[in-house]
Amino acid sequence: MAKVLVIDDEADFREVIKFILEFDGHEVVEAEDGQSGLNAFHESNPDLVITDIFMPGKDGLETIREFYSLNPNIKIIAMSGGGGTAGTWHLGMARAFGAKASINKPFRALALKALVSAQLFHT
């Protein structure tokens, strides 16, 4: 299937996403923040990036902007558990910075799988 880079500062949440995606046959590379995500991006050349917005150090918006400047065709899904209008605003900004799609945390496994499939195979 595809190689997916998952960036989130919460190890347990990365593990859940990894389990969901590996069950569908994807290879998953993990990173705990934006900078390690950029390093993993260069090392692994993923087909898709899924990144949290709120992380210490290099946040998701800055990371998305850098990914997009490196490769304007990269498929990026932004996710946020910020909640309320603040989370919605940040996900909108993520799309303006180059994310192709977004999802609010928490989400159901089927919603994530559908979004990943749409990005990898339909766009």
Secondary structure, DSSP 8 states (H G I E B T S, - for coil): --EEEEE-S-HHHHHHHHHHHHHTT-EEEEESSHHHHHHHHHHH--SEEEEES--SSS-HHHHHHHHHHH-TT-EEEEEE---HHHHHHHHHHHHHHT-SEEEESS--HHHHHHHHHHHHH--
